[in-house]
Amino acid sequence: KMSLKHRAPPATKMATKAVGVLLAFAWHVHAEPNTRMCIKNTGGSCTVSDCYKWREATGGVGCDAGRCFCDDTSCSGIDGGCYSEDNKYIVLGASNTSTETTWYTFTNARWPDVVLRTASLSTNANLYATGGIEDESRFSLVMPPLGQGGEPSFLMYSKKWPDAVVQIADTGEKGAAKYAPSCSYIVNSVGASWPLPNIMMSLVVAPSAAVDGTPLVMLKAYWVQQYIYVGQGTTSIVSLPALGQDPGAGGYWMVNPPLPANIVKALPKFNGMRCSTMCGEVSKDLSMTNINAAPRASLEGVVIAPILAVLAWMRA
């Protein structure tokens, strides 16, 4: 591929820069921003050709700044198509006539004293495992239209930060630090143009269940095979990492309240290579009854000093 940096004459460089500025301006003029219940960016590219016709599922699509956006009357579905308002985003656990949101917590299967938690987004966007259930550890699950043969995937909104979702992002780093879980703003901010595939999480049925038979899930990025897990070296002040394979019991989570039975049935099951090193076990204390009744302790009392980088290397 030709590199403009090394081969283009100065005039071409300037023209290319000007086009980039115009495209950025065009996005602000034409593309509709994301809202909580309607993501516009399908994730499709139109830098070389028009948006594929199949993206016009039941709605309209247009090319803007090299990306395929749904028009002002439609929203992106899980399959990348644009769907009209008849195919609404669904808030999991809420009835069609209810305005109430079901808030879910995610308790770790290896260390049931801790739950998934967001940080203060004013200081950082990391995710943590801590004791105590507060608004930072409550999430709603919003499911876009499935489209053609899709599996349920979700926008995982924070209760504390209602315009932000849990995602696994590419950090641009190399090695174990390439992917990192975070909670990022996607509405009314610089993240308002995030493509849907990059901000969805898939819930994958874990290969082990809780002692009471409750299915456990793995939190996987929709767009890349990376799972959020609590490492053996994690403390409540160390952000959670992601791993590209089965991370063991530290990567299994009990969802409370339980997910609707029809959703659990539709979730994909983990069928990859099982964890083989320092995997841990699902705690015998993990049950729906116990997590509803037991007080929560600090993770720092049950794990060892941080060795996340070593664990990631050993599991690679």
Buried (B, 14 or more C-beta within 10 A) or exposed (E): EEEEEEEBEEEEEEEEEEEEEEBEEBBEEEBBBBBBBBBBBBBBBBEEEEBBEEBBBBBBBBBBBBBBBBBEEBBBBBBBBBBBEEBBBBBBBBEEEEEEBBBBBBBBBBBBBBBBBBBEBEEEBBBBBBBBBEBBBBBBBBBBBBBEEBEBBBBBBBBBBBBBBBBBBEEEEEEBBBBBBBBBBBBEBEBBBBBBBBBBBBBBBBBBBBEEEBBBBBBBBBBBBBBBBBBBBBBBEBBBBBBBBBBBBBBBBBBBEBBEEEBBEBBBEBEEEEBEEBBBEBBEEBBBEBBEEEEBBBBBEBBEEBBBBBBBEEBE
